[in-house]
Amino acid sequence: MSGAWQVLAGWIADGGPVFVVILCLSVATLTLLLVKAWQFHVGDTFGQRGAEPVVRQVLAGGPAPAEADLARLSGSLGDALRAIVGGSAAAMAIAHSAVRLIRDRMRFGLRGLEAMAALGPLLGLLGTVLGMIDAFTELGGGRPDPAQLASGIAKALINTAGGLVVAILASAGLAWFESVIDRRDALLDTILMRAAAARDVGRPSDARR
């Protein structure tokens, strides 16, 4: 463990202030990725625990799920399904509100990942330019010190690598989260459309006039 800290300290010393900013950005990126992963899987943002059989039953247009099954559903998806089974216009309004809440929670933090994916390479490029300036300044001095020249090149490479790592982590996480959200969005839209159609079919003809 001490060896890892020594390596990190060496990178910070060689990379300079820009690498410190990149390091803080990488910690923020990892934190946000872990928070989103917890939100999706442990925090049960979608209310998916126990919801799949009820979702299939609602989408299949079969008999209404048992009240005990609906009561066990967690999260906003459970609220939406309970409201949909209610069948009234007020219930559908509650369902739409619950679905909007799900979508807001799912997309929380994605803008931050987008910003980190864009900032990482830019900060890396800034550190690279500063490192190359140091190296060429040393070369222009007439009799360059190999140690100073190597220090400038090391600063350039360390910052480049750090910026790319941040961009790769943020971009990969963002792509995965968006793919999951797209699938859940399609599921939510299908639930609302089928529920609205079933409510309209079940409504008496004189109520529709």
Buried (B, 14 or more C-beta within 10 A) or exposed (E): EEEEEEEEEEBBEBBBEBBEBBBEBBEBBBEBBEBBBEBBEEEBBBBBEBBEEBBEBBBEEEEBBEEEBBEEBBBBBBBBBBBBBBBEEEBBEBBBBBBEBBBEBBEBBBEBBBBBBBBBBEBBBBBBBBBBEBBEEBEEEEEBEEEBBEBBBBBBBBBBBBBBBBBBBBBEBBEBBBEBBEEBBEBBEEBBEBBBEBBEEEEEEEEEE
